[in-house]
């Protein structure tokens, strides 16, 4: 699967669990665009969804309409993408 530049950028923020709001502020992306990228990355196994504190994984059982209630972290597969395709 080929990632878009914005998806690669989002992955670069997710070495550690990051809340949706932090990713939104750091990336400067529009909320809808970030939501789309996160959902796409989750569905392809590049990131995992955690509780807001970034402690307990909740994927695949999360409310995709309320991403602001969750944190996200790159999976091993996502980290490999970051390493091989530096942003």
C-alpha positions in Angstrom: 0.0 0.0 0.0 1.3 3.4 -0.9 0.9 6.1 1.7 0.1 9.7 0.9 2.6 12.4 2.1 0.1 13.5 4.8 -0.3 9.9 6.1 3.5 9.6 6.3 3.6 12.8 8.3 0.9 11.6 10.7 2.9 8.4 11.2 6.0 10.4 12.1 4.1 11.9 15.1 3.2 8.5 16.4 6.4 7.0 17.8 4.7 7.2 21.2 0.9 7.4 21.9 -0.3 10.9 21.0 -3.8 12.2 21.6 -5.8 13.4 18.6 -5.7 17.0 19.7 -1.9 17.0 19.9 -1.6 15.5 16.4 -4.0 18.1 15.1 -2.0 20.9 16.6 1.4 19.6 15.6 0.5 18.7 12.0 -1.6 21.8 11.3 -4.0 19.6 9.3 -7.7 20.2 9.1 -9.7 18.0 11.5 -11.5 16.1 8.7 -8.3 15.4 6.8 -6.5 14.2 9.9 -9.5 12.0 10.7 -9.4 10.5 7.3 -5.7 9.7 7.5 -6.0 8.2 10.9 -8.9 6.0 10.0 -7.1 4.8 6.8 -3.9 4.1 8.8 -5.8 2.2 11.5 -7.7 0.1 8.9 -4.4 -0.9 7.3 -2.7 -1.8 10.5 -0.2 1.1 10.6 -1.4 2.6 13.9 -3.3 1.4 17.0 -5.9 3.2 18.9 -5.5 3.7 22.7 -7.4 5.3 25.5 -6.9 9.0 25.8 -4.0 8.5 28.3 -2.2 6.3 25.8 -2.1 3.3 28.1 -4.7 0.8 27.1 -5.2 -0.3 23.5 -8.8 -0.1 22.4 -8.6 -0.9 18.7 -10.6 -2.2 16.9 -13.3 -1.1 19.3 -13.3 2.7 19.2 -15.8 5.4 18.3 -14.5 6.7 15.0 -16.9 9.7 15.3 -15.1 10.9 18.4 -11.4 10.5 17.7 -10.7 13.3 20.1 -11.3 10.8 22.9 -8.4 8.6 21.8 -4.6 8.5 21.4 -2.8 6.8 18.5 0.5 5.0 18.2 2.3 3.5 15.2 2.5 -0.3 15.1 5.7 -2.2 14.2 4.6 -2.0 10.6 3.9 1.7 10.8 7.4 2.3 12.4 9.0 0.4 9.5 7.3 2.8 7.1 8.7 5.7 9.0 12.2 4.3 8.9 12.2 3.4 5.2 10.3 6.5 4.0 11.6 9.4 6.2 9.3 12.4 5.9 
